[in-house]
Amino acid sequence: MATDRKAEVVWHGDLMSGSGTIAQVGSGAFGPLDVSWASRSEEPNGKTSPEELIAAAWAACFSMALSHGLAQAGTPPEQLETSATVTFQPGEGITKGALTVRATVPGIDAAAFQEAADGAKQNCPVSKALAGIPEVTLDATLV
């Protein structure tokens, strides 16, 4: 069954001096969130950016995919701690992506864990949506 997700943004002014608000999301899970060009291309100053939201979505999606893959292989994780970094270069767009995961997974060796992490990186839906990023790295470690 397909699901639709919705977000609404209100923007005022031009790109460089204007600002906006992610007014609401369909789930009601967050918002309002302020956005601006400066928060995207310089320092956040308490505001978010599209890339920060992409990073959050990517970390969550990757964790779900890895958790599922590990469970399907008979080694469900006790805990996954995932971070995602999305690098935005003004004038170029998103130029880099990095996933880091630290995991507690009983009954698995490092090679099998790395294989599962690589599979999650390649196959989670957000990774697939970000396939055009020129450089993507994965640092996967069992703890």
N, C-alpha and C positions, 0 to 999 in steps of 0.2 A: 504494500500500500504506500503510495507516494504521500509525502507531507510537504506542505508549504510553510515557510517561515517568512515573517515580514518585519521590516524595520522602517520607521518613518523619520526623516530628517528635515529640519527647517534650516535654511541657509540665508544669511543677510549680507549683502554687499558683495564686493569683488573677492577674488581668490586671496590676494595678498593681505588686505586689511580687513576682510570680512570674517565672519565666524558663524558657526552653526551649532545646532543641538540635535543629537540623536534623541528625538522627542519621546519615542516609545518603541518597544518591540512587542510583537504579538503575544508573547508569553507573559509579559509583565515582569520578567526576571530582573531587568535592569532598566535604567534610564530615569530621568534624562541625563545624558552625557554631553558635555561640551566638546567641540572640535574646532580647530582652526588650522590655517596653513602653518603658522609658527609652531604649533604643537606637533605637527606632522614632520616638518623639515628642520626644526631646531630643538628646543627644549620643551618638554610636555607642559610644564607650569600648571599642573593639576588638570590638564585636559587630555583627552585620548586622541587616537588617530585610527584611520582605517587599518593600518598595519598592526597596531596593538590588538585590535579586535580580531584580525586574521590570525595573529600569533596565539591568542587564547583559543580560538576555534580549532586551530591546528593541533595544539597540545592536547586538547580534549579528545579530538577525533583519533589522533595517533594512540592515545592511551586506551581508548575503547577498542580499537583494532588490535593492539598488542595483547590486551587482556583476553580478547576473544580467541586470538590465535594460540596463545599459551594454554588456555583452558581446553581448546579443541585437541591440543597435543597431549593432554593429560597432566599438564603442569600449570594449574592456575596460579596467578601471582597472589602473594599476600599484599603487596603494595607496589605501585608504580609512582614515581615522582618524575614528572615530565615538565620540561620547559621548552618553549619554542621562541626563537628570535627571528624576526623578519626585518631585513635591512632595506630601507627606502632611500634612494638617491634621487634628489630633485633633478628633473630633466631626463632621467633614465627609467625610473620606476623601481619596482622591487628587484634588487640585484642579488640578494643572498637570503638563504633560509638555513636555520640550524635547529636541529632537535637534539635534546639531551634527555636521557632517561636513566634513572637509578632505580634498580628494581630488587625486590626480595621475592625470589621464586624458588621454593623448595623443589629439589629433585631434578634440576636442569643444570647442564654445564654451560660454560661461557660460549662455546661455539654454537650450541643449539639456541641459546638466548639471542646471540647476535643474528642468527638466521631469522628468528621470529621477529626481531626488531626491524631488520631490513625489509621483511615482508610487509610489516605494518606501515613502514615508511612509504613503500611503493603503492600500497593498496588502500590506505584509508581514503575516503572520498575527498577530504580537504587536500591531502597530498596530490591526488589526481587533479584537483582544480588548480593547484599551484605548480603544475608540471612545467610551466614556462619559465620558472625561476632559473637563471643561468647556473647558480651554484647552490647546492643543498648538501648539508652535512648531517651526520648522525653520530652521536657519541652515546653508546649503550653500555652500561656497566651493571653487573650483578653486585649487590652488597651483602 
